[in-house]
Amino acid sequence: MSGYFVQPRALHRQSKVYDELAHNAEEVRVELRAAFDRDRNTLGDDMYGAELAKQLPEMEGGIFAALGTHIDELERIASNLNVSARNYQAVEHPPVKRS
């Protein structure tokens, strides 16, 4: 047989790895959000703290947008691996037609 061989179970296992990575990144996002919320008012009453307070919403937005994109990509990869595994399983084990 020429070509390559795919093990659908291996694809499913890898999808679980990406699911776990996405879950871990989501936990980091939640913890980071809590840290920002907790520490936002500790910037100081000087001109540096005031300037940082002005810039913080944009900085936070960029950080959380990047994390969201990263999590979405991990979830997309996990989903695509599962779809591929199901497709290979369907080809290798087609449903039995009954008359």
C-alpha positions in Angstrom: 0.0 0.0 0.0 1.5 3.4 -1.0 0.8 6.7 0.6 0.5 7.1 4.3 -1.3 5.6 7.2 -3.4 7.6 9.8 -4.4 6.4 13.2 -7.6 8.1 14.1 -7.0 7.3 17.8 -3.8 9.3 17.6 -5.7 12.3 16.1 -8.2 12.1 19.0 -5.4 11.9 21.5 -3.8 15.0 20.0 -7.1 16.8 20.0 -7.3 16.2 23.8 -3.8 17.8 24.1 -5.1 20.9 22.4 -8.3 20.9 24.4 -6.1 20.9 27.6 -3.9 23.7 26.3 -7.0 25.8 25.6 -8.4 25.0 29.0 -5.1 26.0 30.6 -4.9 29.2 28.6 -8.5 30.0 29.7 -7.5 29.6 33.3 -4.6 31.9 32.8 -7.0 34.5 31.2 -9.3 34.3 34.2 -6.4 34.6 36.7 -5.0 37.5 34.7 -8.3 39.3 34.6 -8.7 38.9 38.3 -5.1 40.3 38.9 -5.9 43.3 36.7 -9.2 43.9 38.5 -7.5 43.6 41.9 -4.5 45.7 41.2 -5.9 48.4 39.0 -6.3 50.9 41.8 -2.7 50.4 43.1 -1.0 52.3 40.4 -0.1 55.2 42.6 -1.2 58.8 42.9 1.7 60.3 41.0 2.0 61.3 37.3 3.3 57.9 36.3 0.4 56.1 37.9 -2.0 58.5 36.2 -0.4 57.9 32.8 -0.5 54.2 33.3 -4.1 54.3 34.4 -4.9 56.1 31.1 -3.0 53.5 29.0 -4.1 50.4 30.9 -7.5 49.8 29.2 -5.8 49.7 25.8 -3.0 47.5 27.1 -5.5 45.1 28.7 -7.6 45.0 25.6 -4.6 44.0 23.5 -3.5 41.3 26.0 -7.0 39.8 26.3 -7.6 40.0 22.5 -4.4 38.1 21.9 -5.3 35.5 24.6 -8.8 35.1 23.0 -7.3 34.6 19.6 -4.9 32.0 21.0 -7.6 30.1 22.8 -9.9 30.1 19.7 -7.0 28.8 17.6 -6.3 25.9 20.1 -10.0 25.0 20.1 -10.2 25.1 16.3 -7.2 22.8 16.0 -8.7 20.4 18.5 -12.0 20.4 16.6 -10.3 19.9 13.2 -8.3 17.0 14.6 -11.5 15.3 15.8 -13.2 15.9 12.4 -10.2 14.4 10.6 -10.2 11.4 12.9 -13.9 10.8 12.3 -13.4 11.1 8.5 -10.6 8.6 8.5 -12.7 6.2 10.7 -15.6 6.5 8.3 -13.4 5.6 5.3 -11.7 2.7 7.1 -15.0 1.4 8.6 -17.9 2.4 6.4 -21.4 1.7 7.7 -22.9 -1.6 6.8 -25.7 -1.3 4.3 -28.7 -3.4 5.1 -31.3 -4.5 2.6 
